Amino acid sequence: MIKLKNRLSLVSSFTLLLLAQCGSVYTMESDSRNFRKGEKLFAKYYEENGNAFMYSVGTVGYKYIWTITSSEIIMTSIDLKGKTDTLRVKSIGNWTQHSGVNFEEPNCSMVLDGDVLILKFKNEEGQELEKSLINEIDCLEKSNSPILVSVLNDMKSLKIK
């Protein structure tokens, strides 16, 4: 009787482990799908407006993609299930048009499972900046980089993070 209980316990443990692994694979696949969806929207926004930004909460999390026009900021969020929601906020202007492209690197350590911030824009002189950062957002908020300060101000206006 004790051997049977031990076997059942072992089978139950194995089954739970297998289910947990399947859930992890599903989460990774759906996050990969959501990231590709975000990248397509990022490219579309850049093509239409000459700027695009994407923020992802960690490796597996919500994605926020936004662009700045002359009159508004358009942001689309992608939740864990891939559902999208778009928000439009009035803007006082497009700071990317008058920005330089000299990017001051933040004094932050790269974190493997950190937040992902991607920015790409072209100013009115045709100069382009494209950066991908994998850091904790708390560290980026301490940066004095004018470009990062502007991006983080947009994120605050959009209530991202």
N, C-alpha and C positions, 0 to 999 in steps of 0.2 A: 504494500500500500504506500509506503514512504517513497519507494522508487518511482511509482506512478505519479505521485505528487511532484517529485523533483523533475520528472520528464515534462509534465504539464507546465510546470513553472518555467522550464527552459524553453519550451515551445512558445509560451506566452511572451516571454522576454524577447525571443527571436522575432516573433510577429510584430511586437511593438517597435522594435528597432527597424524592421523592414518598412513599416508604415511611416516612421519618422524620416527615413531616407527618401522614400517616395515623395513625401511632402516637401523636403528640401530640394529635390530635383525639380518638382513642379514650380516652386518659388523661383529658382534660378532661371528656369526656362521662361516663365512669365515676365520676370524682371528683364531678361535679355530682349524679349519681344517689346516690352515697354520702352527700353532704352533705344532700340531701333526706331520705334515710332517717334520718340523724342528727337532723334537725330534727323529724321525726315522733316519734321516740323521746323527744327532749327535751320536746316538748309533752305526751306521754303521762306521762312521769315527773313533770312539773310538776303536771299535773292530778291525779295519784294522791297525791303527797306534798307539794305546795306548794313544791318546790324542784327545780331541775335545773341541770346544769352540762355544758358541752361544750368539749372541747379538740381542736383539729385541728392536726396537725403541718404547718405551712406551708399553702400553697394546695392542694397535692396531697399527701395523706398520710393516715395512720391517723386515725380519729375515735374519741374516747373520750367517752361520755355517761354521767353518773352522777347518782344521787339519794341522799339520806340519809333513812332512816326512823328510828324511835326505837331500833331495835336493830341496824341494819346499813347499810352502803353498798352499793348495787347499781350495778355498772358494766358497760356493754356497749361492746365495741370493735368497730369496723368496719374491716376491712383493705382493701387497695387493690382487691381483687376483689369487695368487698361482703359478704364472709363475716362473720357476727357471732359473738361469743363473750361470754358473760355470766359475771361473777365477783361473788360475794357475800362481803363482809368484815364481821366483827362490828365494831360501832361503840360508842363509849362515850356516845353521845348525839348529838342533832341540834343543832349549834351555830346553825343558821339561825333556830331558834325564838326564841332570846334575843338575836339580833344586831340592832343598829341598822341603818338603811338609808342612813346617811350614808356615801357612798363617797368615799374619798380617792383622787383620780386619781393614777396612778403617774407619776413623772417620766421617762417613756419616749417616745421618738419613735415615731410610727406607722410601720410598715414594710409596704410593699405586699405583700410575700410573707412576712410574718411569721406567727408562730403565732397561731391564733384561739382566744380564750377567751371563752365566753359563760356568763354566770351569771344566774340568775333565782330569786328566792325571796321568800316572804312570811313575815314573822315572826309571833309569836303575837298581836301587836297589830293584825294585818291590813295592816301597811305592806309595800309591795312594792318590791323592787329588781331592776332588769333592766339589765345592762351587757354590751356587746360590746367586746372589746379585740383589736386587731391589733398585736401587739408581739412582740419576741423574748422568750421565756420567761426568759432569763438576766436581762434588765432587770427584769421583773416580780418576780423573786425578791429584788431589792434593795429592794422597796417595804416601807414600814412600815404600810400600810393593814391594819387588823385583819381586814377581810373577805378581802383578797387573801392574807394570811398563812394564814387558815383554809382557803381554797380550795387553796392550794399545799401545805398540810399534808395535805389529803385526797389530792391528786395523789401525794404521796410515799408515803402509806399504800397507795395503789392501784398503786404502781410505774409511774406515768405520767411519763415524761420523766426 
